[in-house]
Amino acid sequence: MWDVFLSYSRKDAGHVRRFHEELIAAGLKVFTDESAVAGFAGISETIRRALANSRVLLAYYSLGYPERPACQWELTTAFLAGLGEGDPRRRVLVVNPERDTAHIHPVELRDSRHGEPETLVPDILAHLRQVSGPMRPDVTPPRVHGELPAAVGEFTGRLPELWRLHSALHVQEAPLVTGRTSARPVQLRGMPGIGKTRLAREYALRFGAAFPGGVHWARAAAPHPPRTPDGPCLYVVDDVPHGLPPRAVTDLTAPHPLVRTLLITRSRAYGGHGEHLDLEPLPQAAAAALAGAPEIVDAAAGHPGALGLLGRAVGAGQNPAALANRLYEPGRSLLDILAGDELTADHVRDALTAPAEAQDVLRCALALSPLPVTAETAATVLAAADRLPRAVALRRARSGLAELTARGLLTPAPHLLHPVTAHSWLHHEGDSARAETLRRAVLSSLGATATTLDNPGPPVPGVRKESVPMTVSEAERMAAFDLQVELVSRIGIQQLPADGGSLREALTSLNSLFPFTRDTLHRYSIGLRPSTGPSVQSVADQLLNGILRPFMTRWHPLLMAWEAHRPPHTSALDHERTWDRAESFRADLNALHEPLRGVAASLAAISGADFGVSTEV
């Protein structure tokens, strides 16, 4: 049997060596793990046996201690063994080399006496006289009232969150360091699928010894708080929705002083109701353990729900790169397919019921992702898209941003959109036309931040280095950028391959510029006031009437006449290839290349952006 299990971070090995030598010199049997436990792959059987055969664990609790997975597991095991005996400090001793105790969890250890180097050995000897045998790491399951949710996937990477959750529920256990003498409700908050319910379930099972009165589990739709508990108990209320009035949230908590209430919610709107613990995406090492492949880690961005689904698919033999690609394909979401359920619809249920301004800001965030969205950026987009006064647009943007943050759909500042939320929203977007309008306005707003004579501004990719040679309005810049982006992707600038491509599709591509240009001019109210010098309206007129209309007037009726004679069993493409005017069509189409490049350059001069325009133009 070991007297002391010495637990420490590898970074602190030099500091711990002296303690080790002094304990050995005092005649104590000390276990130290000299091998590095590999990440989250599991704890070695040697360590499991050593802990089960040790009387106490001595933790060198530096700032780096909680970062080591092995330390997390070792401390949790010893803490729970003591908890099962009635006092979590019975099996854990702490040496704290830091100036304060704020980094120490669970909170009971923060309030205990921390070993001083000068008296460490005598203190440990005195403590060991009160501990007769080895710790028992086996956890006794708690009494459960209600139905615990099923465990889905592997629980990994969340031991520090278990500690912090326990500390939040037991702040009154360490009044000298927390200043609290009574318990308050605790909110476990986070985005859908981030692991809130799984963490609460794991906590209830592992830390059940802290609640001899049992664990009571309910859903917010059917609460049943314990009225007369026979001892300290845990009351978990799952799936607390966003938008409840304060009184309704208060009514979900248990008033009895022996009951610790834990509310699980996506909402950040209930800040006044007790403590809160926000769950973040998994750290890289834990994400890698779930994913099984680097492509999956990058695609899921630490989201446990997505990592679990994709990781199980990888484990079943599916190609990781192919899975990552399928996340971006149209059609039914890959996550829904793997889950066998409408998972993504649940992920964005609070977005689908959000006010219109919140949905618009979400669309802006999607277009900007992975960059953060700000109220100023969203206001610029809304002002351009809806021709709103700046003050009105800013008010809507701020309201939408606040709503999305409160609903847990964006992180608090900086306001970032998680890739899994973005994926889910894309598959349930209810207004694709609106989304496209705002996407274009976002691109325009980025182009409009280009260098100007009066305000150099921050550098933006795709922006010309020289100053814009004219003074134009923000609306004209946005309109020019929209037209520029659309034009450079069309046949004429992006030429048909020799002896390839469809002539009809080329005509259709060019013809679509007519309604797009008219709609863009209308959207930005271009041409309602006289313009001095080159303008978006004059460039658009040259594009439509000077370049495209003559080409379309000649070739559209000729191609239609030839298409009318296509035999029933001949494909449209094969029929085009037999047209005796095909070469002349291609020659005229190629002749549009330089004029269209000139139009793109004129639009770039107005927008201030280089997008799609070479430096030779």
Secondary structure, 3 states (H helix, E strand, C coil): CEEEEEECCHHHHHHHHHHHHHHHHCCCCEEECCCCCCCCCCCCHHHHHHHHCEEEEEEECCCCHHHCHHHHHHHHHHHHHHHHCCCHHHCEEEECCCCCCCCCCCHHHHCCCCCCCCCHHHHHHHHHCCCCCCCCCCCCCCCEECCCCCCCCCCCCCHHHHHHHHHHHCHHHCHHHHCCCCCCCEEEECCCCCCHHHHHHHHHHHCHHHCCCCEEEEECCECCCCCCCCCCEEEEEEEECCCCCHHHHHHHCCCCCCEEEEEEECCCCCCCCCEEEECCCCCHHHHHHHHCCHHHHHHHCCCHHHHHHHHHHHHCCCCHHHHHHHCCCCCCCHHHHHHCCCHHHHHCHHHHCCCHHHHHHHHHHHHHCCCCECHHHHHHHHHHHHCCCHHHHHHHHHHHHHHHHHCCCCCCCCECCCHHHHHHHHCCCCCHHHHHHHHHHHHHHHHCCCCCCCCCCCCCCCECCCCCCCCCCHHHHHHHHHHHHHHHCCCCCCCCCCCCCCHHHHHHHHHCHHHHHHHHHHHCCCCCCCCCCCCHHHHHHHHHHHHHHHHHHHHHHHHHHHHCCCCCCCCHHHHHHCCCCHHHHHHHHHHCHHHHHHHHHHHHHHHCECCCCCCCC
